[in-house]
Amino acid sequence: MKYKKYYNSAFPNEMKIRERDKSLLWRLNRAIAIKQSYVLFHLGITANLLSVIRVILALAGVVLLHLSDGALYMLLGFFLIIWQVNLDFADGCLARVRNAKDPYGTIIDGLANEFVRVCMILISSFLIGSIYIFLVGIVILYSTQIVHFRI
């Protein structure tokens, strides 16, 4: 599939751009993600597999940040976490292009997002050095999940 056709499938005209999506950061993430997803599409990676890869990248980023003795590991950990956030845009592109309307895919993507949030809380608690931030974050995530799965 040529890039132009892929781009039009990933971002059809029917997708309305919300006001919050007009930010420079959102546009930068979208531009990077479409190119990454184009390569991943040709490698045969599915959106569900990409969600699993995102979880692995987030976990690796947390481990690198926690074990960081120097700036190199810390930068690599931050890079992995930022990259997996960008891959969240890419898995949406892959799902739209492949027309994947799998209910399990929605659940996997949602769980990957929640896992990343837990990783961010872990990073915050490691960097600040407080277990209380971690515990409060877990309670907040648990309460949001109860609401999320009931709706």
C-alpha atoms as one frame of an Amber mdcrd trajectory, in Angstrom:
protein
   0.000   0.000   0.000   1.330   3.410  -0.943   1.842   6.023   1.770  -0.840
   8.419   0.484  -3.513   5.702   0.514  -2.314   4.544   3.949  -2.498   8.097
   5.309  -6.047   8.558   4.002  -7.090   5.241   5.578  -5.443   6.088   8.899
  -6.981   9.563   9.082 -10.175   9.593   7.036 -11.923  12.893   6.368 -14.764
  11.857   8.678 -12.426  12.107  11.679 -13.120  15.495  13.125 -10.217  17.272
  14.755 -11.258  18.491  18.169 -10.086  21.824  19.492  -7.704  20.189  21.967
  -6.137  18.198  19.151  -4.867  21.286  17.377  -1.891  21.689  19.697   1.644
  21.536  18.366   2.462  18.499  20.509  -0.559  16.592  19.212   0.357  17.395
  15.611   3.970  16.356  16.186   2.884  13.040  17.731   0.495  12.432  14.852
   3.189  13.138  12.243   5.670  10.771  13.884   3.076   8.083  14.603   1.767
   7.894  11.042   5.257   7.193   9.732   5.950   4.610  12.427   2.631   2.890
  11.850   3.277   2.792   8.095   6.503   0.860   8.708   4.841  -1.378  11.313
   1.970  -2.067   8.900   4.405  -3.388   6.312   6.140  -5.481   8.970   2.810
  -7.164   9.758   2.441  -5.763  13.288  -1.166  -5.561  14.476  -2.630  -2.933
  16.794  -3.053  -5.498  19.594   0.563  -6.598  19.329   1.626  -2.962  19.368
  -0.307  -2.456  22.623   1.629  -5.347  24.173   4.891  -3.832  22.905   3.880
  -0.533  24.522   3.509  -2.270  27.899   6.956  -3.836  27.540   8.504  -0.475
  26.608   6.869   1.232  29.592   8.091  -1.471  31.951  11.610  -1.283  30.526
  11.540   2.502  30.911  10.550   2.251  34.573  13.258  -0.323  35.256  15.893
   1.858  33.569  14.776   4.914  35.521  14.777   3.006  38.773  18.175   1.446
  38.216  19.733   4.554  36.699  23.193   5.265  38.013  23.881   7.887  35.429
  22.236  10.180  32.960  22.439   7.683  30.095  20.069   5.132  31.657  17.742
   7.883  32.825  17.558   9.413  29.340  17.022   5.998  27.772  14.213   5.259
  30.261  12.487   8.565  29.511  12.927   7.951  25.776  11.272   4.524  26.015
   8.320   5.954  27.914   7.866   8.849  25.511   8.182   6.480  22.551   5.495
   4.157  23.868   3.158   7.136  24.307   3.761   7.971  20.658   3.061   4.359
  19.722  -0.415   4.797  21.229  -1.144   7.108  18.303   0.356   4.528  15.935
  -1.827   1.647  17.157  -4.914   3.715  16.420  -3.654   4.267  12.881  -2.994
   0.551  12.432  -6.444  -0.370  13.718  -8.164   2.065  11.354  -6.151   0.962
   8.314  -6.748  -2.736   9.007 -10.392  -1.977   9.858  -9.884  -3.931  13.082
 -13.060  -3.660  15.126 -12.066  -6.185  17.735 -13.689  -5.659  21.159 -10.645
  -7.278  22.751  -8.446  -4.726  21.024 -10.257  -1.908  22.795  -9.774  -3.661
  26.123  -6.091  -4.368  25.432  -5.478  -0.756  24.418  -7.275   0.516  27.531
  -5.318  -1.824  29.793  -2.061  -0.760  28.152  -2.951   2.883  28.831  -3.725
   2.106  32.477  -0.507   0.143  32.859   1.401   3.140  31.538  -0.326   5.348
  34.087   0.799   2.996  36.844   4.323   3.188  35.439   4.177   6.986  35.563
   3.105   6.833  39.193   5.977   4.453  39.893   8.409   6.840  38.239   7.074
   9.739  40.287   7.368   7.789  43.514  10.919   6.651  42.650  12.080  10.135
  41.725  10.463  11.806  44.707  11.250   8.908  47.030   7.804   8.568  48.564
   5.717   5.410  48.729   2.663   7.536  49.561   2.506   8.939  46.025   2.451
   5.389  44.698  -0.325   4.298  47.084  -2.505   7.340  46.362  -1.993   6.814
  42.629  -3.019   3.172  42.858  -6.205   4.112  44.724  -7.044   6.735  42.091
  -6.407   4.295  39.242  -8.494   1.613  40.919 -11.403   3.974  41.436 -11.284
   5.207  37.835 -11.238   1.629  36.555 -14.375   0.749  38.500 -16.169   3.687
  36.884 -14.670   2.939  33.459 -15.731  -0.709  33.337 -19.233  -0.044  34.680
 -20.095   2.443  31.932
